Amino acid sequence: MEQFEDIKVAKDILQNVIKAKKTLRMYPKNNPMYQKTLEDLYTKFRDFFNYKDELSLRIKQHSIFFDSEEIYHNPEKEDNLALFFFKDGLRELTFKKEIFQEELEEFLKIIVSDFDKESLDDDVVTLLWEKDFQNIKYIVDDTVLLDADGEEYEIKAVNSAKQKVSDIEGLMKAYAEEFKDEDIKDAPVISFSDRDLQILMKEMENDASNKMEKLSDIILEIFYQSEEMGSSFFEDNLKYLKQTIRLSMSQGDINTVIHAIRRAKEIHEDPSSAEQTRQYIKRLLTYPSSDEIINIFGELLNSGVEIDDKTFKEFIELLDKKAITPLVKILGELKTLRIKEKIIDALVFLGRQDIKTLAMALNDKRWYVVRNIIYILRKIRDKGAVEYLLKTIRHEDARVRKEIIRALSELGGQEALQPLKERLDDADAGVRTEAVRAIGNIGSVLAKKIILENISNKTFKERDFEEKKEFYEVLSRWKDPEVLNFLTKSLRKSSFFWWIKNYENMACAAYCLGLLGNKDALPFLYRHKNSKNKLLKEFAQAAIERIEHGR
């Protein structure tokens, strides 16, 4: 494929993405138009991937580029796909050859979000991250993702740069302070002299990684070989082991920390080890989980030091539940989304050991920390978290309330229905929509009753059409006579004043009947097939087509 053909095909794909955005928003998943639009777009991607391994798009504020060629431009604020991505920090999107149709569908669901809103509760990057796509990759400008409100982009970028300099200077200062002579000169280590220890510490400055590991092995071997020594001996050796771990962590040498703790575990589990030795080693094993070490770990992450996934995972597996609280603290201070993802995975691992301690972080004053904790509880999937989530469901931030409702949708049962019912009257439309979906997922008789009562309320007709449509779509999950009777009765209602809101309710009822697929509804739908109201006519005809022909 020639370069100009690449550009033409890429531009065509992007235009079809925008078209699919509109279609998928209008039709439910089981509608043929929905399926055809998705399949057509996927086919265009496949055609492109017959010649290329990936499609990479660079994103500017008002433009999207492919191979340095502008394939999309929109200077307006409204309905601007480039701005939709750009404002949340997204700078590059890459679709890989191995992409599945299901992945493409989930991606489209993200961009179905309303462009016209000045701000979305869930930023695009968060939504992409939650989906964990295998074949859709993205690059983010992390300065935009700082969880602060009210700052302009440039101000954020400058502040971020200054902070990075400050962090590095602080780290170097801490490093220098740790090697002051007075920190080590009075250390009474019985098995070797002060001069020996000072020589070792000086050597560590020149070859820290190797020497730190050797030093930890020496002191641990002293622990292992010692019997019936005084407590001061063990206290001094424990002090130097902790110092070794602290210095290694400060230098980013996490492998030495892992090595030392693994060796300590071997000693602790060795039945031939003296009881007193095991008691002191047990204290050492908890040290990596302490506030002191986790705080250094957080500073290290924020400084930009690269830690490979294997080393990160091995370190986290050494921690115990005591690390939960300090890890939550640094979660709220991290500057990049990629590192936040790792800490969240760590808290999922540790949180399974102590849901109660993790749930205490729901009282954090920072909304973004609370939302992350809720997400972690969702991933742990422990129903014991429900009682803590219910206590937070009235959180002042709508983004937090939405995340709680999503969690209750997956973890909650009948006990969650009443709090979810209260959220159907939430001041935020997005929260109300999440609440009705959650109630639908619970799927009980009481859940159905709650939705029917809400739709029947006189104030319901004043809601936005898309929101009402969502209520009716959830109602279609109950394919029983009670729901059928309710809907057909809605279509039989007449009013002296045929206000637009009445037509909207009737159109939603027709839409729901189409989803039910019950042929008994056809006579009621035919009454409005040629309605003078365009909306009602459109939805009645679509419902008839769906029931009669499965379209």
Secondary structure, DSSP 8 states (H G I E B T S, - for coil): --HHHHHHHHHHHHHHHHHHHHHHHHS-TTSHHHHHHHHHHHHHHHHHHTT-SEEEEEE-SSEEEETTEEEEE--SSTT-HHHHHHTTTEEEEEEETT--HHHHHHHHHHHTS-TTSS--SS-HHHHHHHHT-SSEEEEE-GGGGSS-SS--HHHHHHHHHHHHHHHHHHHHHHHHHHT-GGGTTT---TTS-HHHHHHHHHHHHHSHHHHHHHHHHHHHHHHHH--S--HHHHHHHHHHHHHHHHHHHHTT-HHHHHHHHHHHHHHHH-TTS-HHHHHHHHHHHTGGGSHHHHHHHHHHHHTT----HHHHHHHHHH--GGGHHHHHHHHTT---HHHHHHHHHHHHHHHTT-HHHHHGGGG-S-HHHHHHHHHHHHHHT-GGGHHHHHHHTT-SSHHHHHHHHHHHHHH--GGGHHHHHHHTT-SSHHHHHHHHHHHHHH--HHHHHHHHHHHHSGGGGGS-HHHHHHHHHHHTT--SHHHHHHHHHHHH---SS--HHHHHHHHHHHHHHHHHT-GGGHHHHHTTTT-SSHHHHHHHHHHHHHHHH--
